[in-house]
Each structure stands twice: as structure tokens, then as C-alpha cells.
Amino acid sequence: MTPIPEKYAFETGVYRPPSEGGSNSLLVRLTRNCPWNRCGFCGMYKTETFQLRPVDEIKRDIDAMAALRDDLMALADEGLHQGAIRLIGKHPGLNYHPLRHVLSLAVVRRQNRIHPGRQQPDHENRSTG
């Protein structure tokens, strides 16, 4: 497996609640595991200890997220779809990155344009004539 470039490495949690942005945003992980860990319906963190992450780790994660965003946008002169393809082409390890869902969102959005019945933003429906 191709490693993820160090400048793009950041920590993500194992669980991402849909109410926290779905796959259309990045979450900065400030803690590890669950501070409550007493819910009867959830066994997700029962063997794990709650931890606050050190500030320097969090700052490195923010820098890595910013680097990934900056490089994606620099390659997106023909749109986010092309930018994501180019970035993954340059760094195949991104196929295994926790952010791959956000990168692939550009691809999914482009594919959704061809499905009938989906509402499109106004700027995509205007003719350029």
C-alpha cells in the first residue's frame, strides 16, 4: 500500500455522526473516545479510555487539512472533480486517507448531474450562450 504523504496526515475519529456535516466537511478531532461511555445502547468505546489530544497534535492536524485543501484547490482549475483526480494521481496513498470521502464527494457531485430528477444549483442550470 502506498503511504499517505506526511503533509496530509491527520487523525480522524472512528465515528462520524451524520448531524455533524456528513461527508461535506472535515472534523478536527480534539478528543479520543467517549467522555461519558455509559450509554446502554452503545458499545463503541467500552474498552477505550477518554483522552484529550495535545494542542500541538491538533495544530499539526489543522495544518495537514489546510495543506490538503490548498493542494486540491491548486489542481482544481477545471473543477473539484479534476482536482481530486489529479491530487490522488500525484499521491495514490490518498486512496487510503480518511479524507478520501471528502475528495470523492467532488466525483459524486459531478456524477449526480447526470441523474434525472435531482435539483441542480442555479449556476449549473444557466446556459453560457
C-alpha positions as CSV (number, residue, x, y, z in Angstrom):
1,M,0.0,0.0,0.0
2,T,1.2,3.5,-0.9
3,P,1.7,5.6,2.2
4,I,-0.2,8.8,2.8
5,P,2.1,11.8,2.4
6,E,3.1,13.1,5.8
7,K,2.0,16.6,5.0
8,Y,-1.6,15.3,4.6
9,A,-1.7,13.0,7.6
10,F,-4.2,13.9,10.3
11,E,-6.2,11.9,12.8
12,T,-9.9,11.2,12.4
13,G,-12.4,9.5,14.7
14,V,-13.9,6.1,14.0
15,Y,-17.4,7.5,14.2
16,R,-18.9,10.5,12.4
17,P,-22.4,11.5,13.3
18,P,-24.5,12.5,10.2
19,S,-25.6,15.6,12.1
20,E,-22.0,16.9,12.1
21,G,-21.7,17.7,8.4
22,G,-21.9,14.3,6.7
23,S,-19.0,13.9,4.3
24,N,-19.1,17.5,3.2
25,S,-16.8,18.8,5.9
26,L,-13.7,18.0,8.0
27,L,-13.9,17.5,11.7
28,V,-10.9,18.4,13.8
29,R,-10.5,15.7,16.4
30,L,-10.0,17.3,19.8
31,T,-10.5,14.2,21.9
32,R,-10.3,10.5,21.6
33,N,-13.1,8.1,22.6
34,C,-16.1,9.0,24.6
35,P,-16.2,11.1,27.8
36,W,-19.5,9.6,29.0
37,N,-19.1,6.0,27.9
38,R,-22.1,4.8,29.9
39,C,-24.9,4.5,27.3
40,G,-26.5,1.1,27.4
41,F,-27.2,1.1,23.6
42,C,-23.6,1.9,22.6
43,G,-20.6,-0.5,22.9
44,M,-18.3,1.5,20.7
45,Y,-15.7,2.7,23.2
46,K,-16.3,0.4,26.2
47,T,-12.7,-0.8,26.1
48,E,-11.2,2.6,25.4
49,T,-10.2,5.4,27.8
50,F,-11.2,9.0,27.1
51,Q,-8.3,11.3,26.2
52,L,-7.8,15.0,25.4
53,R,-5.5,15.4,22.5
54,P,-2.4,17.6,22.9
55,V,-2.7,21.1,21.4
56,D,0.4,20.6,19.2
57,E,-1.1,17.4,17.6
58,I,-4.3,19.3,16.9
59,K,-2.4,22.2,15.3
60,R,-0.5,19.7,13.1
61,D,-3.8,18.2,12.0
62,I,-5.2,21.6,11.1
63,D,-2.0,22.4,9.1
64,A,-2.4,19.0,7.3
65,M,-6.0,19.7,6.5
66,A,-5.1,23.2,5.1
67,A,-2.3,21.7,3.0
68,L,-4.6,19.2,1.5
69,R,-7.3,21.8,0.8
70,D,-4.7,24.2,-0.7
71,D,-3.2,21.5,-3.0
72,L,-6.6,20.3,-4.1
73,M,-7.7,23.8,-5.0
74,A,-4.4,24.5,-6.8
75,L,-5.1,21.5,-9.0
76,A,-8.8,22.2,-9.5
77,D,-8.5,24.7,-12.3
78,E,-11.0,22.6,-14.3
79,G,-13.2,21.9,-11.2
80,L,-13.0,20.0,-8.0
81,H,-13.6,16.7,-9.8
82,Q,-10.4,17.1,-11.9
83,G,-8.5,18.5,-8.9
84,A,-9.4,15.4,-6.8
85,I,-8.3,13.1,-9.6
86,R,-5.0,15.0,-10.1
87,L,-4.2,15.0,-6.4
88,I,-4.9,11.3,-6.0
89,G,-2.9,10.7,-9.2
90,K,0.1,12.5,-7.6
91,H,-0.3,10.8,-4.3
92,P,-2.0,7.4,-4.6
93,G,-1.8,6.9,-0.8
94,L,-4.8,9.4,-0.6
95,N,-7.0,6.5,-1.7
96,Y,-6.5,5.2,1.9
97,H,-6.8,8.6,3.6
98,P,-9.7,9.3,6.0
99,L,-10.4,12.3,3.8
100,R,-11.0,10.1,0.7
101,H,-14.7,10.6,1.3
102,V,-14.4,14.3,1.0
103,L,-12.2,14.0,-2.1
104,S,-14.7,11.6,-3.7
105,L,-17.5,14.0,-2.9
106,A,-16.3,16.1,-5.9
107,V,-16.6,13.0,-8.1
108,V,-20.1,12.1,-6.7
109,R,-21.4,15.6,-7.2
110,R,-20.3,15.5,-10.8
111,Q,-21.9,12.1,-11.3
112,N,-25.2,13.3,-9.7
113,R,-25.6,15.9,-12.5
114,I,-26.5,13.1,-15.0
115,H,-29.3,11.6,-12.8
116,P,-32.7,12.9,-13.7
117,G,-34.9,14.4,-11.0
118,R,-32.2,15.9,-8.9
119,Q,-32.4,19.6,-8.2
120,Q,-29.3,21.4,-9.5
121,P,-28.0,24.8,-8.2
122,D,-28.9,27.7,-10.4
123,H,-25.4,28.3,-11.6
124,E,-25.3,24.8,-13.1
125,N,-28.6,25.3,-15.0
126,R,-27.7,28.5,-16.7
127,S,-26.6,28.4,-20.3
128,T,-23.3,30.2,-21.1
129,G,-24.5,31.3,-24.6
